[in-house]
């Protein structure tokens, strides 16, 4: 084993016995560590050789972070990379690339637990083959703010969908012996003012929404680390928030892993007592709080000394539990074709057909003339930006600087397009058609091409990225006007959206079809073409609501939007527990497209709903039938419709069901009891009141569906 990550020579070290528990092994190592060795594990650098990082150690992989190993104890170095949608590109500094997964929203739009796992496993394998053993993935923040620049990295507006799929992604990563985080803990819902805003939220609002998403993801995926966020929560920074880190995470949830800070999110040495276990990217903080200041505190105060041991024990325990000691990374080539196949499948399952009123889709491969317009569709597909930016070995197909005052800002604020050409993929599907391209710069030129074509496929995109929120939900760069002009020239216009979240569609009634492709990743062009021509039947369902208007959503204005830069502000979500579709249902507001919505080239029918409500986890069974002439995948969704006290909509579960034409299947969904419950602070517990509960199997949150009722006994459950 190499000196940096590996074991010392001589007799076998007892903690290298993999038959022992992770706790036993961690305690054995801890007992042999010096104070300096302990401290070396609780603060580390950002391993990027530019800007504040400067020169990095020769043993460090260029990536998000690095903590040196301790050779005499066989403790491997922590080599960390961002990885929400693949191994981060870092502007090509590593001289290699990686497989770009579609936006995490696309994974969620597939509503497929197995595919969420497969996507995580693919990224984990690539990370391992590049020398990384920690992946900063597992973003489960709820997408309650549709303008949030990082929504594309997250899963959904619903705690159950986000928690389950996030947990599966994490499990997939860690099964490759790469440790995953879950992030950003907690309430990181916007980029504007993310380091200075203060989220004011009640315990019940927190527990029943975002904290429940984290809790489910942690239970299901068992991430080795939780990454805390920049913002404040109820007056205290999340990375030194005693209530969040100690009371909720470590006490109520009995989380055994470690809490790492976000980069530049540590404000004091006292954060150690408040539950933070590790300072990451220390160059971005005002000082190395977990270096000499922590050393001095531990030498003079038993509380700090005890905490330092606990911090190191938690880190070691997770490293043992995930397998970092037993199967260190081996750098080498990964299976590019297999990895891209996973990315393409995620894209295909996540692409969502929003409207197709005249059944213009799927397209016939015998089409005579097709116009392709806009969004660089002749060359590539868009990706999201920031620390999660991915690019292939040869770099992005197109790079567009979006304006920056500093090199670091330029790193964040750049749009990159992945080299997967929709135009080429469409030509491959319809080789005999006359296919023409217009870049969409001039609506008049695009409209002229549209008028002389049988079919128009217009691509529209919207870049989103870390550190930036969208000002509104319009399409930028005059694309709404472009679509209107083209649709007026040819009503057989299909709009393909490449976005990191919802957009308004003032032209909706004038177009022939709309497809939401999200950021479709390494094989996005091929995935889009397969959907358009019917080689893949669309089965995506929206993981977040698309509002109909800016004043028809929970928060019409973005918090802090009108304040001078650097001005601290409070965030109070007036919708409280009613995040996303729950708010629309509560207030009777009709969205443009509801949560859970998605069309297919076939049709499905739900029926025969039965409820078995014995115990705390009721089981609902029902039949799903494919009434159409094509094979397809249904996503029946089980919603709570009412409970004691009145109407109350909540997603209780779902299944993804593959069906041949005419086929029926019986499906069972086990209800997560905490979704039925309310958080009751009087007992510090989940409380299901006795009474009658209404449920429905529906095609979306706005679909009345097929209902049933069940009677629940009064019950309470620990946190």
N, C-alpha and C positions, 0 to 999 in steps of 0.2 A: 504493500500500500504506500502511496506517495507520502512524503514528509508532511506536506501542508494539511491534507485532509485525513491522514491515516494514522495507524497505530504505531507505537514505538516498538523497537525490536525487543526480543526477550520472551519471558513467559506470557501466556495468554492473559489478557486482562479479564477479570471475572464478569464485568458488565457486558462483555462481548458475547455472552451466552444468550442466544436469542430465545431460549426456552424460558427465561425469566420474564416477569412482567415489566412493562415500561416503567412503572413506579419503582420497582426494586432496582432496576438498572440505573435510573436517574439518581436515586439515593446513594448508590454505591459510588458513582462518579463524583457527586457533590461532596461526599466525605473526603475525597482526595484533593480537592481544589484549593488553591491559594486565593487570597483576596484579589490579587491582580488578575488571575484567571477568571474568577467570577465576574469581575468588572468588565473584562474583555467581551463577555457574552451579552451584556446589557446595553451597549452603545456601539453603533457602527456607522459606516460611511455610505453615502450615495456613490456608487461605483461607476461614475460617468466622468471621463477625463477632460471635462471642460467646465467653465464657469466656477461655481463655488467648490466643486469637488477637486479640480486641479489634477495632480498626479495621483494615480491609484496604485495599490500594491501589485506587483507582478503576478501574484497568485490569484488575484481577483478577476473573475469574468466581468467584462463590461456589461453592466446591468443596473438594476434599480438599487441594489444594496449589497453590502459585503460585511461579514463578521468573520474574523480569522479563526481557523481551527486551532486546536491544542494537541499537538502531535503526541506528547507523552501520555495523554489520556485517551488517544484515538478519537477525539471529538472532531468531527468534520467541520470545515468552514461552512457558513451559510452563504450560499451564492443565490441571490434573489433577482428575479425578473418580473416586470409587469407582464400581465397575461390575461386580461379580460377577454380578448378575442384572438389570442395568439401571442407568440413571443415578441415583445416590443422591438421595434426596428432601431430606435435611438439614432435616427438620421444616418443609418448605415455605418455607425462607428465600429460595429463588430465585424464588418465585412462579410456578413451573411444575412440571409433573410429567413422567413418562416411562412407557414401556411396561415393566411388570413381567414379566420372564421367569419361568418356573417355577424352582424350586430347581435348582441345578446338578446335584444328584443325579438330578433328573428327566431332564436332558439325558443323563447317563450311562446311565440306565435305558433310554433309547432305543437305545443301542449303535449310533448312526448317525453316521458321520463327517461326511457332508454336512450333516446337520442341526446338528451341533455348529458347523460352519463358518457355516452360515446364521444361527444364533443370535448368534454373535460378530459377524458382519457387521451384523446389525440393531442391536445395541447400539452398535457403532462408528459407524454412520450417525447414530444419535440423538445420540451424544456430539459428533460433528463439527458437527451442525446447532445445537447449543447452545453452541458456542464452545470446546469442549474438544479438546485434541490429545493427551492422555495419559489412558489408562484403566487404573485399578488393578484389573485382572481377572486371569484366568489362574491361579486357585487349584488347585494340583495336589497339595497335601498329602494323603497317604493317610488314609483314614477308619479308622484302626486302633483308635481309641477311640470306641465307639458312643455314648457320652454327650457327646461334644464338641459344644459349642454352635454351632460353625461348620461342622459337617459338611454342612449344606445348601448351603454355598458351594463345596464340593469335589466331586470326581467319584466316587471309588471307593476300595476297599481294595487294588486291584491296580495295579502299576506300569505295565503295558502299556496297560490300558484308560484309566487316568488320563493317561498321557503322550500317547497318540495323540489322544484327544478334547480334552485341554487344548491340544495343539499346533494342532488344527483351529480351536478357538475363537480362539486368538491370531492365527492366520493370517487368519481372517475379520475380526477387528477391524482388523488392520494394513493389510489391503487397502483399507480406507476412509481411509487416511492418518491414522490415529489410532494412536499408539504404545501398545503393551500391555506390561504387566509379566507375569512369571510369579512366583508367590508361594506361601507364605511360606517362604523358603529358610533353614533347613530344619528338619523334625521338629517342626512346630507342630501337635501332635495333641490339645491340650486347652487350654481357656481358664483353668481353675483354675491359678493360679500361673504364668501364661504369661510374665511378665517376670522371674521369679526361679528357675524350675525349670531343671535341668541334665540334658539327655538324655545318658546314657552309652551309647554304641553303638560296636561294632567297625566297622572299615572295610568288611569284607565284608558285615555286616548292613546298613550304610548304602547301599553301592553296589548291592546286589541288591534293594533295596526302594524307599525314597522317592527316593534320589538318581537311580535309574534312571528313575523317573517324570519328574523334572525334566529329565534329560538328553534323553529322547525328546521331551518337549514343546518343549525349546529347539531341537533339531535340526529338528523338524517345523514349528514356528511361527515360529522366529527372533525372539523377543520383543526389543524394543529395550532392555528393562531387566529386571533381576532384583531383586525386593524381598525383603530379608532380614528374618528374624523376630526376635521379642523374646527368645526363650529362649536359654539357653546350650546348647552342644553340646560335650561332653567338656571342660568347664571354662571355655570361652571364649564370650562372647556371639556369637550368630550374625552380628551386624553388625560384628564385629571378629574374626572367626574366620579366621585365616590359612589353616588347612587347608581349610576350606570354600570361601572366596572366592578365594584365590590358587592353592592347589595343585589343587583339584578343578575349580572353575568356569573360571578363567582360564588355567590351565596345561594340565590334562588335557583339558578340553573345548574349549579355545581360544575361549572365549566373547568376542566382540568388543564387546559392549554394556556398559552401566554397571550398577552395583549401587547401588540407592537404599535408604535405611533405611526401616523402618516408622516410624510417627509416635511419637516418644519412645523410640527404640531406640538412640540414639547415646550412648556413655559416655565417649569420649575422642577427642582429636585424633589419637592414634596409630592409630585405626581406619582412617585413610587408608592407612597402610602395610600394614595387614592386609587390604586389598582393598575397603573401602567407598569409593564414589565420590561419594556425594551424601547430605547430611543433609536429611531431609524433616521437615516439621512442627516446625521448630526451637523453637517456643515450648514444646513439650512436653518438651524435654530440659533438663537442669540448666544448660546454657550453649550458646551457638552455637559448637560445637567447630570447625566448618569456616569460621568467620569470622576474627576477629582472631587467635585462637591458631594457625590454619593459616597465616595470612599471616606471622606471626612465625617459625613453624617453617620455612616455605619460604624466607624471607629469610636464614636462618642455616644451613640444612641442605640439601645438594643432594639428599638422598634425598626429602625432602618436596617440593622444587621440581620434581624429576622426576615425582613422583607427581601433583602438582597438574596438570601438563601432561597426563599420561596420563588423569586423571579427566575433564578437560574434553574431551580428544580423544574419549574413549569416548562421552560425552554427545552431542557434535556428530555423531559418526559415525552413531549410531542415529537422530538427528533427520533427517539426510540420507537414510539408508537407507530409512526408513519414508515419507518424503515430507513432513515437517513444514515444510520450507523452500519446497517447490514447490507445495503445495496447502494453504494455511492454511485453517482453518475459516471458514465463512460462516454466520452465525446466520440461522436461518429455520425455517419449519415442516417437519416430517417427515411421512411418509405414515403416519398413525396406523393406518389399516385394514390396510395391508400389514404394519406392525410387529406388530400384534395377531394377525394371521394366523400369523406365525412363532411367536409365543408360544403360540398355541393348538395348533399342530402339535407343538411340543416337548412340551407337556403331554399331548397325546393319545398320542404315541409313548412317553412315559415312564411313564404310568399303568400300574400292574402288577397284574394279576389274580392274587391269591395263593391263593384257594381258591374252588371253585364245585362242591361234591360232588354236588349234585342238579340241576345245570344250571339254577339259578334265573335266571341271566343267560345271554343278554341278556333284558331285560324286554320283554314285549309292549306295544306302544303302545295295546292295547285293554284294559289293566289297569283294573279298576273303581274300586279305592280304594287310594291310596298314602299312607302316613304318612312325613313327612320330620321327622327328629328331630335336634336338637343342633347345636353348633358354628356358630351364627349362619348356618346354611345358607339361611335365608330372605333373607339380605342379601348375603353375601360369602364369600370364601375367605381362609384365613390365609396370611401371609407370614412369612419369617424376619426377625430384627431385627439391629440394629447398624449399622456404617458402610455396609453394603450395602443398607440399607432403601430400597425404591423405592415410589413412590405415583403415581397419575395426577394430571392437572391439577387436579382438584377435591379432591384429597387422598384419604386412605383412607376407606372406608365406615364403619369402626369403629376407634376408637383406645382401647386399654385400658392405662392405666398399671399397671405391675407392681411399683411400689415403688422409690423412689430417695431418696438422701440429698442429692444435689447435682444441679444442672441438667445436667451432663455425664452423670451416671448415668441421669437421666431420659431423655436422648437415646438411650441404649442400651437401656434396660429398659422398652420399650413394645411391646405387641403391636398390629400393624396388619393390618387385613383389607382385601383388594382388592375393589372393587365389581363382583363378578361372581356373581350369585345362582344357586346350584344349584337352588333351589326354582323360580325363574322358568324356568330352562332345562328342568327336568323337566316343568313345566306345558306348555311349548311342545311337548315330545315326546308328551305324553299329554293332549291338550286335553279329552278327554271323561271323564277320570278324576276322581273326587273326591279331591283332594289336600289334606291337612291338615298343619299344622305344630305341633310342640311344641318348645320351646327346650331341653328336657332338664334343666331345673333340678331337677325332682322326678321321680325314677324311677317313682314310682307313677302319676303323671299320664301320663308317656311310655308306660308299659306298658299303661295303659288305652286309649290311642289305638292302640297297636300291636295290641291284641287285637281291635279292631273294624275293622282294615284288612286287605286282602288281602296287601299287600307293605309292608315297612318299609325305608326307606333311612335308616340312622343315621349321621350324620357325627360323627366324633371327631377332635379335633385336639390338637396339642402344640406350643407355641411354643418355639423355640430361637433363640439369638442370641449375638452377639459378647459376650465378657466373662463369659459364664455357661455352665456345664455343667449337664446334667441330673443330679439326684441318683441316679436309677435309670432303668429303661426302662419304667416303668408309664405309663399315661395319667393325666394330672393331673386334679384337680377332680372326682374321683369318677366319671369316665367309664367305668372298667371295671365298676363296680357298675351304672351306667346300662345298659350293653350287656347285662350278665347279666340284668337285670330285663326288658328289652325282648325279648331272645331267648327267655326263659322264657314270655313272653306270646304270642310269634309266632315260630316257627322260620324263617319266610320273611323273616328280617332280613338285610339287606345292610349291612355295615359299610364305610364309606368313610373312610379315614384320611388326614388332612392333617398330616403330620409331617415333621420335618427329619432323620429317621433311623429306626433300628429301634425297635420297641416290643414289649413282651410282650403276649400275647393269651390270658389265662386262660380266656376265653369261646369260644375258637376252635371247639371241637367242637359248640357249640350254635347257631352262626349258619349262614345259608344261603350266604353268600359274603363275601369280604373283598377290598377293592380298596385298594391303596396309591396315593394321588394326590399324595403329597409336598406341597410348596407349589406349587399349580398355576398361579399367575400371573394375568395380566390377563384371560384368558378361561378361567379355571379352571372356572367353573360350566358353561359350554358344553362344555368338553372332557370333564368328568365325565359329563354327560348323554349325550354321544355314545357314550361307552364303555358306560354302563349299558344303553342301548337298542340297542346293536349297530350304530349307524351307523358306528362305527369299531371294528374288531376289536382288542382289546387285544394289544399286542406288547411291552410293557415287560418287562425282565428285571432283577432286583435287582443293583445295583452294589456292594452290601455285604451281608454275612451278617446275618440276623436271629437272634440267640441265643435258645435255648429257656429259659434261666434265667440269673440273674445269676452263679451259680457255674459256669456251663457256657460260659464264654468266656475268652479268654486272660488278662485281668486283671479279676478279680472286683471289686476296689476301684479307684476312681479315685485316681490318685496325688495326694497332698497334700490329699485330701478332709477328713481329720480333723485337720489341722494348723491352728494359729492363723494368721489372715491375716497375710501378710508373712513367714512362715517359709519360708526357702529349702529346697528338697528335690531329691533326685536322682530321675530316672526311668530305670529299667532294664526294658526290655521282655524278659521272660523267653522270649517266643516267638521272639525273634531275627529270623531271616529269614522265619519262617512267619507272615506277616501275614494276618489274615482267614481266608479259606477254607483256606489252606495249613495253619493250625494245626488246624482242625477235621479235616482229612484225616489229618494226622500223628498225632493223638491219638484218632482214631475217635469223635469227639464229634458227635452228631447235632444240628444246629441246628433252630430252628423253621422257617426257610426258608433254603435255601442261596444263596450267591452265584451269580448267573447265572440264577436261577429265575424263571419267569413263565409263566402259562397263556394260552391263546388260546381263541376260540370255534370253532377248527378244530384239526386235529391234523397233526403233521409226522413224517416218517420220514427218517432219515439212512442212507446206505449207500454201497457201492462205494468204500471209502476206499483211496486209493493215495498212496504217498509217493515223491517223487523227491528223494533226499538228496545230490545232487551239489553240491559247494561248501559254504560255511558257512551258507547260507540255504536250508534244505530247503523244498520246496513240497508241500503236501498237497492233493489233489483228492478230492472226494466229491460225492454227489448228495443233494439235498434234495427231498422230495416232499410235497405237500399232500394228505393222505389224506381231508380233510374236505369239507364242502359249502359252505364260505365261503372267500372270498379272505382271505389273511392274510399276515403277515410273520413269518418264522422267524428266529431268531438262533442258528445253530449255532456252538458254541464249541469250539475246538481246545485240548485240554489235554495237557500232558506228564503221563504217569502214573508212569513210572519211568525211571531212568537208571542208569548204572554206580554202584553203591553202594546201590541200593535204591529204594523207592517215593518219589516226589517230585512233588507236583502243582503245576503252574504253568500259567497261561493263556498259550498260545502265539499265539493269534490268533482272529479271528472274522469273520463277515460277516453282514450283515442282508440277507435274501432275501425279496422280494415274490413271492407265488405265487397263481395262480388255483386254484380247486378242481381237483384231479386233476393239476395241473401239476408237472413235475420240472425242476430246473435242476442243472447241474454247476457246482460252486463250487471256486475255488482259494484257498488261504491260504498266504502266504509267511511262514515262521517267522522271528521276530526272534531272531538268533543269541545275543544276550546273555541271553535268557530261558533258553536251553538251558545256558548257561555258569554257572560259579561265578567270583566275583572271587578271584583268586589274588594275594595280596600278595607272594609270593616273586618274581613276575615283574612285579608292578604291572600286571596285565592280566586280561582275560576269558579263561577257560580252559575249553574244551570237551573233556573227557576222551574218549578213544577208547572205543567200545563200542556196545552196543545200547540204544536209547531207545524206550520205549513211548509212543504217543500215542492219543488218542481224540477222536472228534467226539461232543459231548455237549450235552444241553439245559440243563445246569447243572453246577456243581462237584460235586454229589452224584449225578449221573447217570453210570452206568458207560459208556454210550454205545457207539459202534462203534469198535473198536480197530485199530491197525496198529503195526508196528515199523519202525525204521530204524536203520542202522548209521552212526555218525559217526566220522570220523578225528580224531585228536588235533589240536587247533588252538588258537592263541592270538591275541588281538586287543588292540590298544592301547586305552587307556581311552576 
